[in-house]
């Protein structure tokens, strides 16, 4: 059984930094895609940043490029999202998510429209609040 354990998040002032972590268990190999979605009040859930640990392919939402960095520790099956220069519009519940080959394909081809459908596993959400 695949499980995703997310940690991090909290309250930070605009311009500050936070790091989210997501530890995955239950995957038999590194052939999975994993990363973060977020959902702000009144808005749809959107992919923020995802990675394919087996080949290093990464996806970033346009709004976070240059500010957020996703990385993975394959030995620990843990993915990290370093969030710098945070803005109030980054405020949302952040969800760790993972999936198999369909999600990997979406990450490699940078196809965000299908990503939420390609997710097979969701972790619990963690709240990120950025004050102005």
C-alpha positions as CSV (number, residue, x, y, z in Angstrom):
1,X,0.0,0.0,0.0
2,X,1.4,3.4,-1.0
3,X,1.4,6.1,1.6
4,X,2.5,9.7,1.4
5,X,3.5,11.5,4.6
6,X,3.7,15.3,4.1
7,X,5.3,17.7,6.5
8,X,6.2,21.4,6.6
9,X,4.1,24.3,5.9
10,X,3.0,27.0,8.3
11,X,2.8,30.8,8.5
12,X,5.4,33.0,6.9
13,X,5.7,36.7,5.9
14,X,5.8,37.6,2.2
15,X,9.4,37.2,0.9
16,X,10.1,34.4,3.3
17,X,10.8,30.7,2.7
18,X,9.4,27.4,3.7
19,X,10.2,23.8,2.8
20,X,7.7,21.0,2.3
21,X,8.6,17.3,2.6
22,X,6.8,14.3,1.4
23,X,7.9,10.8,2.3
24,X,6.6,8.0,0.1
25,X,6.3,4.4,1.1
26,X,5.1,1.3,-0.7
27,X,6.6,2.0,-4.1
28,X,8.6,-1.0,-5.3
29,X,10.9,1.0,-7.5
30,X,11.7,4.6,-8.5
31,X,9.2,4.5,-11.4
32,X,6.7,6.9,-10.1
33,X,5.9,10.6,-10.3
34,X,5.5,12.7,-7.2
35,X,5.1,16.2,-6.2
36,X,2.8,18.9,-5.0
37,X,-0.6,20.3,-5.8
38,X,-2.3,23.2,-4.1
39,X,-5.8,24.5,-3.6
40,X,-6.6,28.0,-2.5
41,X,-10.1,28.9,-1.1
42,X,-12.6,29.1,-3.9
43,X,-10.2,27.8,-6.5
44,X,-9.5,24.5,-8.2
45,X,-6.6,22.3,-7.2
46,X,-3.6,22.9,-9.4
47,X,-0.3,21.2,-9.9
48,X,2.6,23.3,-8.4
49,X,5.7,21.2,-9.0
50,X,6.3,17.5,-9.7
51,X,9.3,15.3,-10.3
52,X,10.0,12.0,-11.9
53,X,12.8,10.6,-9.6
54,X,13.9,8.0,-12.1
55,X,15.0,10.4,-14.7
56,X,14.9,13.8,-13.0
57,X,12.2,15.4,-15.1
58,X,10.5,18.3,-13.4
59,X,7.4,20.4,-13.9
60,X,6.8,23.8,-12.4
61,X,3.7,25.9,-12.6
62,X,4.5,29.2,-14.3
63,X,3.7,31.2,-11.2
64,X,6.4,29.5,-9.1
65,X,9.3,29.2,-11.7
66,X,12.4,30.8,-10.3
67,X,11.1,30.7,-6.7
68,X,10.3,27.1,-5.9
69,X,12.7,24.2,-6.3
70,X,11.7,20.5,-6.2
71,X,14.2,17.8,-5.4
72,X,14.1,14.2,-4.4
73,X,16.2,11.8,-2.3
74,X,15.6,8.5,-4.0
75,X,17.2,6.5,-1.2
76,X,14.7,7.9,1.3
77,X,11.9,8.1,-1.3
78,X,11.3,11.7,-0.1
79,X,10.6,14.7,-2.2
80,X,11.2,18.3,-1.1
81,X,9.8,21.6,-2.2
82,X,11.9,24.6,-1.3
83,X,9.7,27.6,-1.5
84,X,11.5,31.0,-1.6
85,X,10.2,34.5,-2.1
86,X,6.8,33.5,-1.0
87,X,3.9,35.7,-2.0
88,X,0.4,36.0,-0.4
89,X,-1.0,34.4,-3.6
90,X,0.9,31.2,-2.7
91,X,-1.4,30.8,0.3
92,X,-3.2,27.5,-0.1
93,X,-3.4,23.9,1.2
94,X,-0.6,22.0,-0.4
95,X,-1.1,18.3,-1.2
96,X,1.5,15.7,-1.8
97,X,0.6,13.5,-4.7
98,X,2.0,10.5,-6.6
99,X,1.2,8.3,-9.5
100,X,2.6,5.8,-12.0
101,X,3.4,6.0,-15.7
102,X,0.6,8.3,-16.7
103,X,1.8,10.9,-14.2
104,X,5.4,10.4,-15.2
105,X,4.4,11.0,-18.8
106,X,2.6,14.2,-17.8
107,X,5.6,15.4,-16.0
108,X,8.0,14.6,-18.8
109,X,5.8,16.3,-21.4
110,X,4.9,19.1,-19.0
111,X,1.1,18.5,-19.4
112,X,-0.5,20.0,-16.4
113,X,-4.1,19.7,-17.6
114,X,-4.1,15.9,-17.1
115,X,-2.0,15.8,-14.0
116,X,-4.8,15.7,-11.4
117,X,-6.4,12.8,-13.3
118,X,-3.1,11.0,-13.4
119,X,-2.6,11.1,-9.7
120,X,-3.1,7.7,-8.0
121,X,-2.3,8.6,-4.4
122,X,-2.9,11.7,-2.4
123,X,-1.3,12.7,0.9
124,X,-2.8,14.8,3.6
125,X,-2.8,18.5,3.0
126,X,-0.6,21.0,4.7
127,X,-1.5,24.6,5.0
128,X,0.8,27.3,3.8
129,X,-0.1,30.9,4.8
130,X,1.8,33.9,3.5
131,X,1.0,37.2,5.1
132,X,1.5,40.5,3.4
